[in-house]
Amino acid sequence: MLTARGLSHSFTAGTASPTEALESCLQRISNLDESIGAFSTVLTDTALTEASERTAELLRGETRGPLHGIPVAIKELFDVRGAIGDYGSDVLAGRTSDFDAEVVRRLRRAGAVVVGTTRSHEFGWGITTQHPTRMGTRNPRNLERVPGGSSGGSAAAVASGMVPLAVGSDTGGSVRIPASFCGINGLKPTFGLVSRTGGVALAPSFDTLGALGRSMDDVAMLVSAMSGADPADPGCAGRSFRYEPYTPSTIEGARIGRSANLMGPGLDPSVGEIYERAINTLEELGAEIVEIDLPDAQSILDAFVPLQMAEAHHVHNQSMGIYPEHEKDYGADVRSRLHAAAAVTVADYLRAQEERRRIIASFDRQLQFVDALISPISAVGPSHIDNSDEGVLDGEVRPLRELVMPFTVPQNMTGLPTGIVRAGHDADRLPVGVQLTAPRWREDTAVAVAGALQLALGPIRIADVQNRLDGS
C-alpha cells in the first residue's frame, strides 16, 4: 500500500482514484481485522459515498488539498456520526454517535474519507488496548503481543495496511507507545494545537490529539488538517500548523539533546543498542549531540500521576456522572484506577501542579539550546497478550506501566510536540521506536528531524500479517 502522500500523487496523476483506494482498504479490513481487532466500527456505506464524491471532484479538476480522497480512521474516543460511540466501555454500551467531533468535521472538509473508528483502551486509560469483555487489539507485527495503547487500534490499522492514516490521542503516551510497538511513525503535537470538541476526556489538561502513519510527511499532513482555533475547546490555543511537503536528507548543524535523567528504569540491552544506533545516525547526518540537564523521569511521573488521576476522576464522577454509579461495568484495571483516584486530595493536586510548572520551565529553558531532544519510548518491547500488564527488564517481571510511562509522560507534562520514528527491532524481532521532542509550537522541527532520521534508517513497510495467518 502507498503512503498517504503517495496516494495523493496517484490521485492527481489519474493512476488511481479515491474509490479504488478505499475498496483496497475495505478488502484488507475484511481479510485481516477478525484476527487483529483494530476497528470498532467500519462505516462501509458512508465511506464509499464519500470516496465516490471525492473521485467525482477530481474528475472535475477540483481538490480539497493533500488529504483529498485519503482513507482515514478515527480513534473511538472521538465521535463519528453513525459509529458506535461508547468510548470502548461497557458503561456506555449501546451509545451511537449522532454528530462528528470537530476533528472529524475538519478532516471531512479537507477531503479525507472516514473509514470508521478504531479500538481504544477503555476511556483511553491504559497502554495495552485490551478489554475483559471485548476483543482486544493485537499487534500486526506479532499477533501474540499487544499493540500498545491507548491508540492501539489506530496504530494496528496503519501498521497492517488497513488504512494509510489514523487519528490517535495522547495523554500519557497513547500515540507514541502504539507507534513504537507497531513500528510506524507518529506525531504528538503541542498541547492546544488540535481541538478536542466532540470526544471524551481522560485528563483535560493533558489530552492531545495526534496522528499515526507510515511516514513523517503523512502524519504532518494529518495534523496540519486537524489544527486550528476552536472557541468551543478552552484548551485550544488558536494556532495552526501549516503542512509543507519536504524531502529530508540532512540535518547538518542541528543540535540534538539527550538527557541521562530521562532514562527512567534503564533499557533492555537490545532496545538500548537501537537507541544508541539512532543517536549515531543523527551524528552521521551532521547533527551535534548535546547532553542537557532535565528533571528526573521518575519525579516527572510522580507529579503526573495525581494530576491525571484527579482530572480523570472528575471527568467520570462529575462531568459524565457515571462513576461510581456504574462501577461494576468498568474493566477491572480502569475501575481500580478510579478507586485510587478518589483518594487524591486537593493538596496533592496543588503540589503536583507546582512541580509541573517547574518541569515546564526547565524543559523550555533547556530546549532553547537545542533543536530537538531524543529519548526512548519504552524500556522493553510490547507485552504478551496473556500477560498484557507485565514486562520483563533485567530478568525481573514488572508492571508494564513502570517500564514505559517514565519515558512518555515528560512530553505530556510539558505539552511539547514529538515525532516518533521506527528505529529498529529488538531481540524478539519486534519494533522499537524513538521520539524527537521539539520546542513548543515547533512541529516543523519535530517532523524535519524525525523525518531525516527515518529516511536514513529506512522506509516503514506494512506488517506481513496475511502470511502469518496463512501459516507461511
C-alpha positions, 0 to 999 in steps of 0.5 A: 500500500502507498503512503498517504502522500503517495496516494495523493500523487496517484490521485492527481496523476489519474493512476488511481482514484479515491474509490479504488483506494478505499475498496483496497482498504475495505478488502484488507479490513475484511481479510485481516481485522477478525484476527487483529481487532483494530476497528470498532466500527467500519462505516462501509456505506458512508465511506464509499459515498464519500470516496465516490464524491471525492473521485467525482471532484477530481474528475472535475479538476477540483481538490480539497488539498493533500488529504483529498480522497485519503482513507482515514480512521478515527480513534473511538474516543472521538465521535463519528456520526453513525459509529458506535460511540461508547468510548470502548466501555461497557458503561456506555454500551449501546451509545451511537454517535449522532454528530462528528467531533470537530476533528472529524468535521475538519478532516471531512472538509479537507477531503479525507474519507472516514473509514470508521473508528478504531479500538481504544483502551477503555476511556483511553486509560491504559497502554495495552488496548485490551478489554475483559469483555471485548476483543482486544487489539493485537499487534500486526507485527506479532499477533501474540503481543499487544499493540500498545495503547491507548491508540492501539487500534489506530496504530494496528490499522496503519501498521497492517495496511488497513488504512494509510492514516489514523487519528490517535490521542495522547495523554500519557503516551497513547500515540507514541507507545502504539507507534513504537510497538507497531513500528510506524511513525507518529506525531504528538503535537503541542498541547492546544494545537488540535481541538478536542470538541466532540470526544471524551476526556481522560485528563483535560489538561493533558489530552492531545490529539495526534496522528499515526502513519507510515511516514513523517510527511503523512502524519504532518499532513494529518495534523496540519488538517486537524489544527486550528482555533476552536472557541468551543475547546478552552484548551485550544490555543488558536494556532495552526500548523501549516503542512509543507511537503519536504524531502529530508536528507540532512540535518547538518548543524542541528543540535540534538539533546539527550538527557541521562535523567530521562532514562527512567528504569534503564533499557533492555540491552537490545532496545538500548543498542537501537537507541544508541544506533539512532543517536549515531545516525543523527551524528552521521547526518551532521547533527551535534549531540548535546547532553542537557540537564532535565528533571528526573523521569521518575519525579516527572511521573510522580507529579503526573500521576495525581494530576491525571488521576484527579482530572480523570476522576472528575471527568467520570464522577462529575462531568459524565456522572457515571462513576461510581454509579456504574462501577461494576461495568468498568474493566477491572484495571480502569475501575481500580484506577478510579478507586485510587483516584478518589483518594487524591486530595486537593493538596496533592493536586496543588503540589503536583501542579507546582512541580509541573510548572517547574518541569515546564520551565526547565524543559523550555529553558533547556530546549532553547539550546537545542533543536530537538531532544531524543529519548526512548519510548519504552524500556522493553518491547510490547507485552504478551497478550496473556500477560498484557500488564507485565514486562520483563527488564533485567530478568525481573517481571514488572508492571508494564506501566513502570517500564514505559510511562517514565519515558512518555509522560515528560512530553505530556507534562510539558505539552511539547510536540514529538515525532516518533520514528521506527528505529529498529527491532529488538531481540524478539524481532519486534519494533522499537521506536524513538521520539524527537521532542521539539520546542513548543509550537515547533512541529516543523522541527519535530517532523524535519528531524524525525523525518531525516532520521527515518529516511536514513534508517529506512522506509516503514513497510506494512506488517506481513500479517496475511502470511502469518495467518496463512501459516507461511 
